[in-house]
């Protein structure tokens, strides 16, 4: 990895690196609007500048190592980084395109990209396959940005077509806060991909102090809390980090986090059979979220080989949801996507390692 990735830099930083500075805007347009894959194609730049950029920087710090396509439109990518390490990214089709009677597009298809922020993860959640491989390193801002660029290019999504980003792939986003914040800023740039903070959601296992730091940065992003349990005993089993950042500290940090008054704080609740799928847990959850403008997203545990946990029944999921809704808490059940592929975090990487005999 001798060359630096030009994707690591904000437009302002790029303007201070190239002279004259107006060239930065041209380079920015080639990267984020034209999806340029080499500096040579940047025709409005002087040849000497193109050659200089090519010697010093790389445009794409990752490549597709493998991908799996689901019948529901979900695509799971395994990307190989410059140092040979691999990460996962998921392309999700959230809404289908609709056509009116005259054949015009009435509603464009909507997409979400689930992005990784680390190679591996330090948190060590007992239900997560990513934890099995341990932690290797943080991703750079450019490696985070490149995931979105690469899947947009691979799916032929035009630059002006916006999408949503969730930092919910491999790794704990707030454990890599500086690079995360830089990537968010690059995505938001109106002369680039123009993905507003409102379209970006940071999912965290609950690093209370860093929730506060993210809030102080005032990036305008949404936050989602991976709660998964209603008492510290079970949560510490599922998420060992809970011993350092317990539920009470997370709830207090959430109350301090700046959110759009029209929006709600998302609480992700992974439902595991015979662990946290009963109405006693639902009752405790209602009490825990009292006073917070919250939305609970119930997630089916996505089983994988060797896991100690099971998938809950549909009836238990619905009963849990109905209890929350009947007690004033907005609650949805996330439909599992990509069940016919390696859709859960870490599954595709683990499959590749197994194939290689690692």
C-alpha positions as CSV (number, residue, x, y, z in Angstrom):
1,X,0.0,0.0,0.0
2,X,2.7,2.5,-1.1
3,X,0.2,4.9,-2.7
4,X,-2.3,7.0,-0.7
5,X,-6.0,6.8,-1.7
6,X,-7.3,10.1,-3.0
7,X,-10.7,9.1,-1.5
8,X,-9.2,9.7,2.0
9,X,-9.4,13.5,1.5
10,X,-12.3,16.0,1.7
11,X,-12.7,18.4,-1.1
12,X,-11.2,21.2,1.0
13,X,-8.1,19.1,1.7
14,X,-7.8,18.2,-1.9
15,X,-7.9,21.9,-2.8
16,X,-4.9,22.5,-0.5
17,X,-3.0,19.6,-2.1
18,X,-3.3,20.5,-5.8
19,X,-2.4,23.7,-7.5
20,X,-4.2,25.6,-8.8
21,X,-6.9,24.8,-6.2
22,X,-9.8,24.9,-8.7
23,X,-8.5,21.6,-10.1
24,X,-9.8,19.9,-6.9
25,X,-13.4,20.5,-8.0
26,X,-12.7,19.0,-11.4
27,X,-11.0,15.9,-9.8
28,X,-13.9,15.6,-7.4
29,X,-16.4,15.6,-10.3
30,X,-14.5,12.9,-12.1
31,X,-14.4,10.7,-9.1
32,X,-17.9,11.1,-7.7
33,X,-20.0,12.1,-10.8
34,X,-18.2,10.3,-13.6
35,X,-16.9,7.3,-11.6
36,X,-13.5,7.7,-13.1
37,X,-11.4,4.6,-12.6
38,X,-8.1,6.1,-13.6
39,X,-6.5,9.6,-13.6
40,X,-5.7,9.3,-17.3
41,X,-9.4,9.7,-18.3
42,X,-9.6,13.1,-16.5
43,X,-9.4,14.9,-19.8
44,X,-9.7,18.5,-18.5
45,X,-6.6,18.1,-16.3
46,X,-3.2,18.9,-17.7
47,X,-1.3,15.7,-18.7
48,X,1.5,16.4,-16.2
49,X,-1.0,16.7,-13.4
50,X,-2.7,13.4,-14.4
51,X,0.7,11.7,-14.4
52,X,1.7,13.2,-11.0
53,X,-1.6,12.1,-9.4
54,X,-1.3,8.6,-10.8
55,X,2.2,8.3,-9.3
56,X,1.2,9.5,-5.9
57,X,-2.4,8.3,-5.4
58,X,-4.7,5.4,-6.1
59,X,-8.4,6.0,-7.0
60,X,-10.0,2.8,-5.7
61,X,-8.4,1.2,-2.5
62,X,-10.5,-2.0,-2.8
63,X,-11.7,-4.6,-5.3
64,X,-14.6,-7.1,-5.4
65,X,-13.3,-10.5,-4.3
66,X,-16.6,-12.2,-4.3
67,X,-20.3,-11.4,-4.3
68,X,-23.5,-13.3,-3.7
69,X,-26.9,-12.2,-5.1
70,X,-30.2,-13.0,-3.4
71,X,-33.5,-13.5,-5.1
72,X,-34.8,-10.5,-3.2
73,X,-32.3,-8.2,-4.8
74,X,-29.8,-8.1,-1.9
75,X,-26.2,-8.3,-2.9
76,X,-23.4,-9.2,-0.4
77,X,-19.9,-8.1,-1.4
78,X,-16.6,-9.3,-0.1
79,X,-14.1,-6.6,-0.8
80,X,-10.3,-7.1,-0.8
81,X,-8.3,-4.1,0.5
82,X,-4.8,-3.1,-0.6
83,X,-3.2,-5.1,2.1
84,X,-5.1,-8.2,1.2
85,X,-7.5,-8.0,4.2
86,X,-11.3,-8.4,3.4
87,X,-14.4,-6.7,4.5
88,X,-18.1,-7.0,3.7
89,X,-20.7,-4.6,2.3
90,X,-24.4,-5.2,1.6
91,X,-26.5,-3.6,-1.2
92,X,-30.2,-3.6,-0.2
93,X,-33.1,-2.8,-2.4
94,X,-35.6,-1.2,0.0
95,X,-38.4,-0.3,-2.6
96,X,-39.0,-1.5,-6.1
97,X,-39.4,1.0,-9.0
98,X,-43.0,1.7,-9.8
99,X,-44.4,2.6,-13.3
100,X,-47.6,4.5,-14.0
101,X,-50.2,3.6,-16.6
102,X,-48.3,5.7,-19.3
103,X,-45.0,3.9,-18.7
104,X,-43.4,6.8,-16.8
105,X,-41.4,6.2,-13.6
106,X,-43.7,7.1,-10.7
107,X,-41.4,6.1,-7.9
108,X,-37.7,5.3,-8.3
109,X,-36.3,2.2,-6.6
110,X,-34.7,3.0,-3.2
111,X,-31.5,1.5,-2.0
112,X,-29.5,1.3,1.2
113,X,-25.8,0.3,1.5
114,X,-24.7,-1.4,4.7
115,X,-21.0,-0.3,5.2
116,X,-18.2,-1.7,7.2
117,X,-15.9,0.5,9.3
118,X,-13.3,-1.9,10.5
119,X,-11.5,-5.2,9.5
120,X,-13.0,-7.3,12.3
121,X,-14.3,-5.9,15.5
122,X,-13.2,-5.3,19.1
123,X,-16.7,-5.6,20.7
124,X,-16.9,-9.4,20.6
125,X,-20.7,-9.9,20.5
126,X,-21.5,-13.5,21.2
127,X,-24.1,-13.7,18.5
128,X,-21.9,-12.1,15.7
129,X,-19.8,-14.1,13.3
130,X,-17.5,-11.1,12.8
131,X,-16.4,-11.3,16.4
132,X,-15.0,-14.8,15.7
133,X,-12.1,-13.4,13.6
134,X,-11.2,-10.8,16.2
135,X,-10.0,-7.2,15.3
136,X,-7.3,-6.4,12.7
137,X,-7.5,-2.7,12.0
138,X,-9.6,0.4,11.4
139,X,-10.6,1.3,7.8
140,X,-9.5,4.6,6.5
141,X,-12.1,7.2,5.4
142,X,-11.3,6.3,1.8
143,X,-11.9,2.6,2.3
144,X,-15.3,3.5,3.9
145,X,-16.2,5.8,1.0
146,X,-14.9,3.3,-1.6
147,X,-17.5,0.7,-0.5
148,X,-20.4,3.0,-1.5
149,X,-18.7,4.1,-4.8
150,X,-17.9,0.5,-5.7
151,X,-21.5,-0.8,-5.2
152,X,-23.0,2.2,-7.0
153,X,-20.7,1.5,-10.0
154,X,-21.3,-2.3,-9.9
155,X,-25.1,-1.7,-9.9
156,X,-25.1,1.0,-12.5
157,X,-26.6,3.6,-10.2
158,X,-26.1,7.1,-11.6
159,X,-24.3,9.6,-9.5
160,X,-27.4,11.8,-9.0
161,X,-29.4,8.8,-7.7
162,X,-29.2,9.1,-3.9
163,X,-29.3,6.2,-1.5
164,X,-29.1,5.7,2.3
165,X,-26.0,4.6,4.2
166,X,-26.1,2.6,7.4
167,X,-22.8,2.0,9.2
168,X,-23.9,-1.4,10.4
169,X,-21.5,-3.8,8.7
170,X,-18.3,-5.2,10.2
171,X,-16.8,-3.3,13.1
172,X,-18.0,-0.8,15.7
173,X,-18.3,2.6,13.9
174,X,-17.6,4.7,17.0
175,X,-14.4,2.8,17.6
176,X,-13.2,4.4,14.4
177,X,-14.7,7.8,15.0
178,X,-12.2,10.1,13.3
179,X,-12.3,8.2,10.0
180,X,-16.0,7.7,10.3
181,X,-16.6,11.4,10.7
182,X,-14.3,12.2,7.7
183,X,-16.2,9.7,5.5
184,X,-19.6,11.2,6.6
185,X,-18.3,14.6,5.6
186,X,-17.1,13.4,2.2
187,X,-20.5,11.7,1.5
188,X,-22.3,14.9,2.5
189,X,-20.4,17.2,0.1
190,X,-23.0,18.6,-2.3
191,X,-20.6,18.6,-5.2
192,X,-19.9,14.9,-4.7
193,X,-22.3,12.1,-3.8
194,X,-24.5,14.6,-1.9
195,X,-25.8,12.1,0.7
196,X,-27.1,14.2,3.5
197,X,-26.7,13.4,7.2
198,X,-30.4,12.6,7.3
199,X,-29.7,9.7,4.9
200,X,-26.8,8.3,7.0
201,X,-27.3,6.2,10.2
202,X,-24.6,5.3,12.6
203,X,-25.3,2.0,14.4
204,X,-23.4,1.5,17.6
205,X,-23.3,-1.2,20.3
206,X,-23.3,1.7,22.8
207,X,-20.0,3.4,23.5
208,X,-21.6,6.0,25.6
209,X,-18.7,8.5,25.7
210,X,-18.3,8.3,21.9
211,X,-22.0,8.8,21.4
212,X,-21.5,12.1,23.1
213,X,-18.4,12.9,20.9
214,X,-20.4,12.1,17.7
215,X,-23.2,14.4,19.0
216,X,-20.7,17.2,19.6
217,X,-19.5,16.9,16.0
218,X,-23.0,17.9,14.9
219,X,-22.8,16.0,11.6
220,X,-26.6,15.7,11.3
221,X,-26.6,11.9,11.1
222,X,-29.1,9.6,12.7
223,X,-28.0,7.1,15.4
224,X,-29.2,3.6,16.0
225,X,-28.5,1.8,19.2
226,X,-27.9,-2.0,19.1
227,X,-29.6,-2.7,22.4
228,X,-30.6,-6.4,22.1
229,X,-31.4,-6.8,25.9
230,X,-33.3,-5.1,28.6
231,X,-31.1,-5.9,31.6
232,X,-27.3,-5.7,32.1
233,X,-26.9,-9.4,32.9
234,X,-28.2,-10.6,29.5
235,X,-26.6,-7.7,27.6
236,X,-23.2,-8.5,29.1
237,X,-23.6,-12.1,27.9
238,X,-24.5,-10.9,24.4
239,X,-22.2,-7.8,24.3
240,X,-19.3,-8.1,26.7
241,X,-18.5,-4.4,26.3
242,X,-21.7,-3.7,28.3
243,X,-19.6,-4.2,31.4
244,X,-17.9,-0.9,30.6
245,X,-20.8,0.9,29.0
246,X,-24.0,-0.4,30.7
247,X,-27.6,0.2,29.6
248,X,-28.1,3.2,31.9
249,X,-25.0,5.0,30.5
250,X,-26.2,4.4,27.0
251,X,-29.7,5.7,27.7
252,X,-28.3,8.9,29.2
253,X,-26.0,9.4,26.2
254,X,-29.0,9.0,23.8
255,X,-30.9,11.6,25.7
256,X,-28.1,14.1,25.2
257,X,-27.7,13.3,21.5
258,X,-28.9,16.0,19.1
259,X,-31.6,14.7,16.8
260,X,-34.1,16.4,14.5
261,X,-37.2,17.0,16.5
262,X,-39.2,15.3,13.8
263,X,-37.2,12.1,14.0
264,X,-36.9,9.2,16.5
265,X,-33.9,7.4,17.9
266,X,-33.7,3.9,16.5
267,X,-33.2,1.0,18.9
268,X,-32.1,-2.2,17.2
269,X,-33.3,-5.3,19.1
270,X,-32.0,-8.6,17.9
271,X,-34.6,-11.2,18.9
272,X,-33.2,-14.5,19.9
273,X,-35.3,-17.5,20.7
274,X,-35.8,-18.2,24.4
275,X,-33.4,-15.4,25.3
276,X,-35.2,-12.0,24.9
277,X,-38.3,-12.8,22.9
278,X,-40.9,-13.0,25.8
279,X,-43.4,-10.4,26.9
280,X,-41.6,-9.8,30.2
281,X,-38.7,-8.5,28.1
282,X,-41.2,-6.4,26.1
283,X,-42.6,-4.9,29.3
284,X,-39.1,-4.0,30.6
285,X,-38.2,-2.4,27.2
286,X,-41.2,-0.1,27.3
287,X,-40.2,1.0,30.8
288,X,-36.5,1.5,29.7
289,X,-37.5,3.8,26.8
290,X,-39.9,5.9,28.7
291,X,-39.3,9.6,28.0
292,X,-37.4,8.9,24.7
293,X,-38.8,9.5,21.3
294,X,-37.9,6.1,20.2
295,X,-38.5,3.6,17.4
296,X,-37.7,-0.1,18.0
297,X,-36.7,-2.3,15.1
298,X,-37.1,-6.0,15.9
299,X,-34.6,-8.1,14.0
300,X,-34.7,-11.8,13.5
301,X,-31.5,-13.5,14.7
302,X,-29.9,-14.7,11.4
303,X,-28.7,-18.2,12.1
304,X,-25.3,-19.5,11.0
305,X,-23.5,-22.8,11.4
306,X,-22.1,-23.3,14.9
307,X,-24.2,-20.6,16.6
308,X,-25.6,-21.3,20.1
309,X,-28.6,-19.1,19.3
310,X,-31.9,-19.8,17.5
311,X,-34.3,-17.8,15.3
312,X,-37.5,-16.7,17.1
313,X,-40.9,-17.7,15.8
314,X,-43.0,-15.3,13.8
315,X,-45.7,-15.5,16.4
316,X,-43.4,-14.4,19.2
317,X,-42.1,-11.5,17.1
318,X,-45.6,-10.3,16.3
319,X,-46.6,-10.6,20.0
320,X,-43.6,-8.6,21.1
321,X,-44.3,-5.9,18.5
322,X,-47.9,-5.7,19.4
323,X,-47.1,-5.3,23.1
324,X,-44.8,-2.3,22.4
325,X,-47.2,-0.6,20.0
326,X,-50.1,-1.1,22.4
327,X,-48.0,0.7,25.1
328,X,-47.0,3.7,23.0
329,X,-43.7,2.6,21.5
330,X,-43.4,2.7,17.7
331,X,-42.1,-0.7,16.6
332,X,-41.4,-2.5,13.3
333,X,-40.2,-5.9,12.4
334,X,-37.3,-5.9,10.0
335,X,-38.0,-8.4,7.2
336,X,-34.9,-10.5,6.9
337,X,-33.1,-10.0,3.5
338,X,-30.7,-12.2,1.8
339,X,-31.6,-15.4,3.8
340,X,-30.6,-17.4,0.7
341,X,-27.1,-15.9,0.7
342,X,-24.4,-15.2,3.4
343,X,-26.3,-12.1,4.6
344,X,-25.4,-11.9,8.3
345,X,-22.2,-9.9,9.2
346,X,-19.2,-12.0,8.8
347,X,-20.8,-14.9,7.0
348,X,-19.3,-14.3,3.5
349,X,-15.8,-13.6,4.9
350,X,-16.0,-16.8,7.0
351,X,-17.1,-18.8,4.0
352,X,-14.2,-17.5,2.0
353,X,-11.7,-18.3,4.8
354,X,-13.1,-21.8,5.2
355,X,-12.8,-22.4,1.5
356,X,-9.1,-21.4,1.7
357,X,-8.6,-23.6,4.7
358,X,-7.7,-20.8,7.0
